[in-house]
Every structure is written in structure tokens, then in C-alpha cells.
Amino acid sequence: MTLRLGTRLTMGLFLAVMLSSCAVSVGFVPPPPAGYVRVVAAESLHVRTCPSEKCEARTVVYNGQALQVYEYQGNWARIVVLDSGVPGWVEARYLRLP
């Protein structure tokens, strides 16, 4: 059975897209999943009112301090500081497992 040129091109394009979406990024570590306690992995970290460095800082948290993560937005995590109850946003790359 002979496939028409259009069908062959469509199948080739589909395979190319599928194979390219299976690429593995070496060195990329995804942020931890939401809904879990994480601790600050930096010396200090600003807790901000929104997910941007341009937003106002509500407080500062310190290395080893526990945070409850509720969601991620890009490189930011929406958190609540466990010992004070202060809500806000921190850069997710500065969080680690307890």
C-alpha cells in the first residue's frame, strides 16, 4: 500500500515532534513538589508579596527555617513560614528537603 506524499510528511512531522519532546535536559533539577515542608537552603531569603524580585519583602527567612510550599509559579514558590505564619513567595531554587 502506497502512502501519499502528504500523509508521509504528516507522519514524519508527528514523529519529529514526538521525539523532540522526549529530550532529557541534563543538569536541570525540578523544584520539589508542592504540598510539602521545605527548608531554606540559602543563608537568608526574602519572603515577597508576589512572585518577583520587584515585589515588596514581607520578611526574611534563614538557612534551615521550615516553609510550607503550596504552589509553584515559574521559579517561585508560594509559601507560609511555619514558625510565624507569614505567607508569601520565595525563589524555589533556594529550597531543599528537610
Protein Blocks (a to p, Z undefined) as FASTA:
>chain_A
ZZdfklmmmmmmmmmmmmmmmpccehiacdddehiacddfbfbdcddfbdcfkbccfbdc
dehiacddfbdehjbccdddfklopacdddfklgccZZ
